[in-house]
Amino acid sequence: MIDRSKTGSPVRGHPALLRIFTIGVAGILSVLMLTAVAPPIVADQSDRAVVNAPVTLLTAPISGEIGLLTVLPGRDVRDGDTLAQIRNPRLDRGTLISLQEKASDARQKLDATRAKHESDLNYVSSLDDELANQTSQLKGQFQSQIEELRARVAQSNATSGEKKALVDRQSNMVTRNAASIEMLRPTTQQYAAAMHGAEAEVAKLNQKISQLNALSRGIYVGDELVALNNLAQKRRDIDLDARRMKIEERQQSAVLADLEYLIDAEQGRLATLADANVLSHGQGKVLTVGAAMGRHVNAGDTISSIIDCDKRFVVAIFSYRQGQSMMPGTRVRIDGSSLQSGVVSAVLPKTSDKVDERFAVPFPQTERRELYAIITPDGAGGDRTSAQQTGTADQSSCPVGQWVTVTRENGVVPSMSVTWHRLGHSVASWIRDDADNTDTAKNVSLDADTRRAGVARLHDAFRASKPQEPMADDDGAPGIRNLVSR
């Protein structure tokens, strides 16, 4: 018969243990829920942070084949360094040839116009000489005719004076009744004829004087000046043609100058399209290389990307409730990288793919009610400058793409994800140390067993080779010392 009083206590204890276990599990789950939901909202720490830096894309300025490529990922470059050379032997020179043909035609027309202008000027000069000679001869002729006419005028005046005296004498005789009136009438007519002849000679004299004055002014009037007038008209026509040639020469010169300018511009354009160098704009480190030797590239294709490590920064994600705590100027601590501390320089609510293209790595994805904190590390560029001076390629000087942990100075609430990660690493390290100690003990025992087995095999081999000389060492291992000595 079984005594239930002795066996009842364990049965009654099972519900209590189950209740304690259930409460413990519920408490742990509650703590996990609280630490997973509440701390990220008000945490002063974030492990969703990455080191980033602006990147510059170096593109091909022309289409062609890459003849020289000096860039390698991770190489430091300076401003003005030649990273690649592109050559394009297949160029369309049709425009240049057409411009050169037009320039050749314009040059020929200009030469012909200049020759015509020179010939017109020479013709005008010869006409001027001819006009000057004929004008000089006509002036001399007119001078002589004027002198002759003046003599005739003087003769006519003398004749008219004689006739006037005769008329006066006959008039006195008629007045004294010494002569009849019929004798006075012919004398009066002769006097009138002499006066008209004198007036005619004066008119001829004035005409010759006016012609001489007009000839001096280049006006050709009169029958004697018809040939000279035709010559002067021809001179004016040739002079007008020379002026027209001068205007046409200026026009052709302007057209030729424009064509030569276009030819120079086209030659410069072809020179830039035939051979171009890809230069670095600023210093930095080569991040990626998107081309190879002999590869054909089009204008605008990316040859390489240069990252500026001097302008590196950290992008950290915090809750929107931490916006006031992470205002610009707030100092933070950076763990997990060579960067140790920094200052919040900006707070961004969101970003875009277009903005991400300007940086080495894209910004981490945010969730609802989260924001970006842009952190400028202290002494950005100092590590890289020292690395360049010493000639070493230390990767820690430009830890772009490395995930870090950002903690606000004097922060109170930690990030539970960071806490759990650190706890997991501590436990893993503790387990690893125990395993290493156990393995060490096992290795020590295995080494001792191996040494004993080796000593035994050496002893057996020594006894098999020399059975007549049994020897014993001080430590009880026969033959070892002699074998070693041999």
Secondary structure, DSSP 8 states (H G I E B T S, - for coil): ---HHHHHHHHHHHHHHHHHHHHHHHHHHHHHHHHHHHHHHH-SEEEEEEEE-BEEEEE-SS-EEEEEE---TT-EE-TT-EEEEEE------HHHHHHHHHHHHHHHHHHHHHHHHHHHHHHHHHHHHHHHHHHHHHHHHHHHHHHHHHHHHHHHHHHHHHHHHHHHHHHHHHHTTSS-HHHHHHHHHHHHHHHHHHHHHHHHHHHHHHHHHHHHTT---SGGGHHHHHHHHHHHHHHHHHHHHHHHHHHHHHHHHHHHHHHHHHHHHHHHHHEEEEE-SS-EEEEEE---TT-EE-TT-EEEEEE-GGG-EEEEEEEGGGTTTT-TT-EEEEESSS--EEEEEEEES---HHHHTTBSS------TTEEEEEEEETTTTHHHHHHHHHT---GGGS-TT-EEEEEETT--S--HHHHHHHHHHHHHHHHHHHHHHHHHHHHHHHHHHHHHHHHHHHHHHHHHH-TT-----TTS-TTHHHHHH-
